[in-house]
Amino acid sequence: MSRGRKERTPAQLAVLAQAREKAKMIIAERAKLNALAKEEAVSEDALPSPPPPESVSTPPPKEDSDSENEDEEPRLTRPKYHYINGMYIKIK
């Protein structure tokens, strides 16, 4: 027996398509919730805050030249697969 790729039936393909659509809807909902959370955080930051106490001093900046890229935020990538109903579904 070869361990090649198995052919999927039209019923299996339909189930996979439905799972992909469900995953897309879930991702869209999560994106909306994250956007709302960010907007709330921004609106809270817009409120005037009391000035920081002067007695607390900040540490001096590091002089290590090897870590120039530490300040940059890492890029976030979208996941290629989502776990739904016991299966990993590829998101296009």
Beta strands, then each sheet from edge to edge (+ up, - down):
strand 1: 81-84
strand 2: 87-90
sheet 1: 1+ 2-
end
